[in-house]
Amino acid sequence: MASLNYDTAMRREELCKLDLSDIDQSRNMVRVRAETTKTKQGRRVVYSPGTAKLLQQYILSRRPISPNTTALFISESNRTEGDPIQRGTWTKVIESVARRANLPRFTPHTFRHLRITDLIRQGVGIVEIAHFVGHRDINTTNRYVHLQDVEVLEKTAEAIVALRANHLPAHSSL
């Protein structure tokens, strides 16, 4: 669940409300239904081959637990076994992991921030990222980007070098 959360940068609600029918294993793609999103706009997002393997294993293991539910992620708790996992449950799981790892500010939403920042690092444009994560406004997406100062300086230096190479005469003293 964590791997899919990171790969797709889905919001907690979107992740917890996934159905088996939302997963296209042949294309490593998830359909995020409009009724589960904050903006009420559906979208499709991809996930990595590594997550595909984990997801396939999970789906095979969850079938015997609850063959009658369509929810992708289900509870294995004695009290709620087979019920769809709830947002609060996912939050508690991540908080527990965060405590054990001594990461007090790590939450389910951290996966979204990390993925957006990593997509920027990989050179994906902000407009494409906004579409991928379901933001209507790229200014919202910009608030998720957490580059280190050194990364900003490196990218700026690269842009200046590229600009000089493409737009200045060879004999320029700049």
Residue, then its C-alpha position, 0 to 999 in steps of 0.5 A: m500500500a505504501s509503495l502504491n501511495y508513493d508511486t501514484a501520489m494519491r491522497r489518503e482518501e483516494l488510496c483507501k477507496l480504491d476498488l479491484s476494478d480500478i487497477d489495470q495490471s496489464r498497464n500498471m495503471v490506476r483509475v482514480r474515480a472522480e467521486t473519491t477525489k478532493t477536486k471531483q475530477g477523475r484521473r489515471v496514474v501509473y505505478s512502477p514495475g516494482t509496485a506491480k509485483l507487490l500489488q499482484q502478490y497482495i491481490l492474490s493474498r487478499r482474495p481468501i480473506s475477503p472474496n466478496t468485497t470489491a475494495l482493494f485494500i482490506s482490513e486483516s484485523n480480528r475486529t474488522e477482517g475483510d472490511p475496506i481499510q479506513r483512512g484513519t487505519w492507514t494513518k495509524v499504520i503510517e504513524s506507527v511506522a514513523r514512530r519506530a523509524n523516529l520520523p515524527r513528521f512522516t504521515p500518509h501525505t508525506f508520500r505525495h510530497l516525496r513523489i512530487t519532489d522526485l518527479i521534479r528532480q527527474g525533470v517532469g514539468i510542473v503542469e504534467i505533475a499537477h495533472f498527475v496528482g489531480h491539482r487544478d492549479i500549478n501553484t498548489t503543486n509548487r507548494y509540494v516541491h521540497l528541493q534542497d538549496v544545493e539542488v536549486l543552485e545546481k539546476t540554476a547553474e545548469a540552466i545558465v550554462a545551457l542558456r549561454a551555450n544556446h544564446l551567446p556568441a562564442h567570444s562572449s566574456l560572460 
